[in-house]
Amino acid sequence: LNSKVRRWCMFEWFYSAIDRPWFAQNELLDYLDHLGMDQVTRLTRTEWASIRGSLGRPRRLSLPFLRQERQKLHQYRTTVRSYYLRMAHSSSTVSPAPSCLSPPPRLPAHLPSALNVGQRVTARHPKTLQIHDGQILTLDHDRVRVQFDSMELGSEMLKDTDVMPKDPLENLPKDKKLRLEDLALYSERQAFFVQALEYESHVNEGAS
């Protein structure tokens, strides 16, 4: 795979653990769930027009729209990280007397679970700007230290948005995982992408 194809593959399939649920949102499917129509596969033209009208007028793709969406994404990331921080702080503090016990903070069901030390990941290397396999060594709020499998790449401290679980569905909330499986978004295209990268890696190793 040449650099342009690899770049396209990364933009097409590479989603960090924290971002994947956000980009997996589908307002139409959420609205159908709300109406109790999640299992409906066929509707008349009039029924579809009524549903589309209920969702409001579509926004035109523009710079103000993109800025607003990026701001919403930033707020989402901040919220998720604050939950991770509270849960990590709770697990690291000394347990109080039984009379002072309070239930530990729980991660809301719609948010992704946090990355873990030792977890296998695919991450974007800051120097090669390509994605490579590795393993998490340490976690520090929104930073992740990854030991890459290739000795030449070593270990790097990365942003959490540059780290994807080896199994892209591993950290997803249960409902999002089931929906993605039902929609076959985690499909043969993903497997082909991974196999192509692994093949190229073996070819490069053989050449060296």
Salt bridges, closest charged atoms under 4 A:
ASP19 OD2 - ARG77 NH2 2.61
ASP30 OD1 - ARG179 NH1 2.78
ASP33 OD2 - ARG179 NH2 2.14
GLU69 OE2 - LYS72 NZ 3.19
ASP133 OD2 - LYS166 NZ 2.51
ASP149 OD2 - ARG120 NH2 2.69
GLU156 OE2 - HIS125 NE2 3.90
GLU156 OE2 - LYS127 NZ 3.74
ASP160 OD1 - ARG81 NH2 2.76
GLU200 OE1 - ARG6 NH1 2.31
